[in-house]
Amino acid sequence: MTQQEITLFIIKLALSGVAAFLAIALWSKTREAAWMSMVAGAVTGYASMVYDLLLRLGFLHTDGVQVAGIPLVTLLFTVVPSFFFILAFILMLLRKQ
């Protein structure tokens, strides 16, 4: 990895870490399904970023089950955060005013 890539990863990890921390703090204040889905999306998004960094640095390897040539864990870390955000938006649209 180049110096610029490392700097960008540090910035992304720091900002995503703050977002995940604040999301967890919000989780203790609310029990609404929509907000809990937003929190889950933020936390899994941060976990996805950490996983990607560990892969790029060579600490983890993607051996194992693959789906359409994509490692299953990588696919899950890519899809799950977006799924939680989609679910949160649907729940917010459906809730009664």
Secondary structure, DSSP 4 states (H G I P E B T S, - for coil): --HHHHHHHHHHHHHHHHHHHHHHHHHTT---HHHHHHHHHHHHHHHHHHHHHHHHHTSS---S-EETTEEHHHHHHHHHHHHHHHHHHHHHHHS--
